[in-house]
Each structure stands twice: as C-alpha cells, then as structure tokens.
Amino acid sequence: MSTIAENIAKVRRRIREAAQASQRDPQAVGLLAVSKTKPAAAIRAAHAAGQRDFGENYLQEALAKQAELADLELTWHFIGPIQSNKTRAIAEHFHWVHSVDRLKIAQRLAEQRPAHLPPLNICLQVNVSFEPSKSGCTPQELPALAQAVTRLPRLRLRGLMAIPEPSDDPQAQREPLARLRQLRDALGLDLDTLSMGMSQDLEAAIAEGATWVRIGTALFGARDYGSPH
C-alpha cells in the first residue's frame, strides 16, 4: 500500500505534468489536501512530506484536528457548506474559505473575523453544473455577490470555487471548469484564484486555469464516512 508521502509525490507529478502540458508554471497550481474524515496522524504524515495546505468540510472535526496539530505550521481551508451558526468559529480558525455562496455568510465572516488576524481569504462557490443538490450561487447571482463581498472589511475576495458534476470524459470535465474561469474573468475584478479540480479531473482543471486543486482520495485513500463529524 502506498504511503501518504508517496501519494503526495505522485499527485505533485500529475500537477507538474498537467501544467507543463498547458504551458503553465507548475508553481502556479497549489495542492490543497482534503483531509476531511482523516485522522490528525494522516495530516501530520502529509506535513512531514512537505504538504502545508489542508481542506476541511466539517467544522467540529476540523477544530479538533487543529488543536491536536497546533505545533505545526499549517494553512487551513474551509471547503464545506457553511451554516450561519458556524461562521464565528470559521472566521476565527481558518485562513481561507472556499465555499461562500451568499452575502449573509460573507457579512457574518467579516463581522466575526478577529481584528488581530489578516483578512480572511474568500472564494465564492458557483454552481456551474446547475445541480439542484449542490451548494453555490448561480452564475446570474455572482456579479452582485462579488461586488458586495469586495466592499466588506476583514475579507479578501480571491476568486471562485466550483464542484462540477463528475464525468469520466475529459471534454465534459473541461466545459464547466472553463465556465468558471470565464465567469471570474468577466467580473473585471483583480482575482487570482480558481479553486477547482479533484482527484479524477485535476488535469482538466489545470488546463482550464485552476490555481488550487482539492485532492483527497488520491492522497489519503477512500474516506470513512462512518466517523463522527
């Protein structure tokens, strides 16, 4: 069985090869290790292999791991759906939030971000595949939401995030990812981030301009959803 360090090396090689194939700088694509449902020991092993950015979906689970790993220099990204009663803890304990999809959540994060911390990096989640079950604002709602978020204190709007409908067809993978890039560019704002691409479609995402690829299974193996959140 591959170790986490070996898996990280394999994924970094995929990122490098995909970036080179698209004539992009591999350094422009960040690897976000999605560590939800995985124990703190797995994060510690990934850190030992050079990984620094970790994505969590479940707040209580993430806070417990942050406490256990407080001796490490880690950058924490919240990537799951956000309930209003969770915003204070997210604002206090994370460096990035990728899943803001409505103004009320952004306003609460801005109000609750501690003054001694740097601005919270924000991505707006867009439902580019128009799936009823998926979180995210619509493409039509995006411009007004983006403009409103840029005016909030204590936040820094960095870009957009999407979780497209899964597909095994490379062209079908690229279409919603290209849509997200076009939506970002059409906003006319100084945004440097596209958070898109997972284990099965990272090559397509990098070809379309991803700056964060969110990788879980390819690093840590299949998830155990029987664990408490």
N, C-alpha and C positions, 0 to 999 in steps of 0.2 A: 504494500500500500504506500502511495506517495506521501511524503511528509508535507506539512504546510509550506516549509521553505522551498521544497521542490515545486510545489504548485505555484507559488508566487513567481518563481523563476520562469516557469512555463507561460504564465499569463503575461508577464512583462515581455517575454519574447514575442508572444502574439501581438501585443500592443506595438512593439517596435516594428515588427514586420508589416503590420497593417498601416502604420503611419508612413513608413518608407514607401509602401505601395501607392499611397495617396499623396506622396511628395510633401508630407508634413513632418515637422520636427517631433520625434517621439517624446521629447521633454514637455511638449505642449499638452500631452494627454496624461491626466492623473489617474492613478489606480485607487479607487475607493473600495476598500474591503468591507463587504456587507456581512457583519458579524452577528446579526440577529439570530437568536436561539442557540448560539455557540457560547461555550464557557469562556471565562476570563483567561483560562490557560491557553486557549487557542489564539486569543488576541496577543498574549504575551509571546507565544511562539512566532506569530507573524511579525511582531515588533522586533524580535531577535533577528529576523530575516530582512529587516530594513523597512518594513511597512509602517507608516505613521498615521494614515487617514482611515478611519473606521466609520461605517454607517450603521445606524440602529433604527429599528422601526417601533420598538415597544419601550415606552419611557421608563417604567419601573425596572425592567430588566437592564436597560442601559445605565440607569443611575447606580444600580448595584455593582455593575462591572466597572464603572468609573471610580467608585470608591475603592474597589479591590485593586485597581491598576493605577492608583494615584501617584505611585512612584515613577511612572513612565511619562515621557513627553509624547502625548497623543493628541491628534486633532479629531474631534468628534463631530459627526454629521448626523442630523436627524432627517430621516428619509421616509417616514411613515405618515399616515393621515394624522391630522392634528385636531384634537378636541379642545374647546375653549378652556376647560379646566386644567389642561396640561401646559398651557403656554408659559406660565411663570417658570416652571422648572426647566423647560426647554430654553427659555431666554437666559437663564442663569447658568446652564451647564453645557451648552453646545457652542461650537464655533461657526457652524453652517446649519441652515435649514433649507432642504431642497423641495419641500412639499407644501409651500404656501399657495393656497388656491382661492382665497377670498380675503377681502380687505379687513374684515373683523379680526381675523387671526393675525394679520400683519400689524394692525394697530395695537393689539394686546402684546405682541412680542416687542414692539417699540417702547411701549409704556413700561414694560417689565424688565427690559434689558438693564442690568446694573450699570451705573454711570462709570464705574472704575474699569469696566471691560471695554475692549474695542468694539466697534459696530458689528452687529451680527450679520454675517453673510447670508443673503437670501436668494433662493431661486423660486420662481413661480412655476407651479406644476400646471401643465396644459394637457387636456385630454385630446391628443392628436388623432386617436383612433375612434373617437366618438362612441366609446363603450359605456353603456349606462352604469355598469358596475364599478367603473374606475373613477377615482378622485381626479380633480383637476378642473380649472376653469375652461370655458370654451375658447376657441380662437377669437370669437367675436368679443368676448368679455376681456380679453387680455390687454388691449391698449389702455383702456381706462384704469384697469387694476395696476398695470405697470406704472403709469403716471402718478397714481395716488401713492404707491409704495415709495417712489423716489422722493416724495416730499416728507416722509416720516423720519423722525430723528432716531438715532441709535441703530439704524438698519443701513446696510449697503446692498442694494439690488445688484446682483452679479450676473443673472441670466435666467435661463429657462430649464425645466426638467420635464421629462415625459417617460411614461411606461407604455410603449406601444403594444398593440395586440401581438402575441407571439406568432412567428412564422418561421418555417424552415427554408423558405425561398429567399435568396439574397436580395432580389429586386423588390419583393414585397416587404422585406425588412427595411430597405432604404427609404421607401416612399414616406412613411410617417416621420422618420428621422429628418429627412430633407424638409418636410413641412415645418418641423420645429425650428430648424435653422433659418428658414425663410421668415417665420414669424418673429424670431429675435431680430433679424436684420431689418425688418420692416418697422420695428418700433422706433428706430432712429435714436436710440439711447446708447450710452457707452457701456455695453455689456460684453463681458469676456468669457462667459460660461455657458456651455451646453452640457447638462448632466443627462446622459442617455447612453444606452448600451449596457447589456448584461452578458452573462457567460456565453449565451448562444448567439448573440448578434453583435459582439463588440467590434468585429471587423467592419460591418456595415455602418455602425455608429461612428467609428473613426473616419471612415470615408466621407461621412456627411458632416464632420467637424466637431465631434464630441471632444470636450475638454476634461470631463470626468466619465469614466466607465465604472459602473457599480457591479462588482463581481463578488458573488457569494459562493455558489456551488463549486465553481472551478477552483476555488481556494481552499474551502473548508469541507467540501463534500455535501451530501444531501442534508437538508435541515430536519431537525427533530421538532415537529410542531406539537409534540406532547409535553414539551417543557413549559413551565409556567411563564406567563408574560407579566 
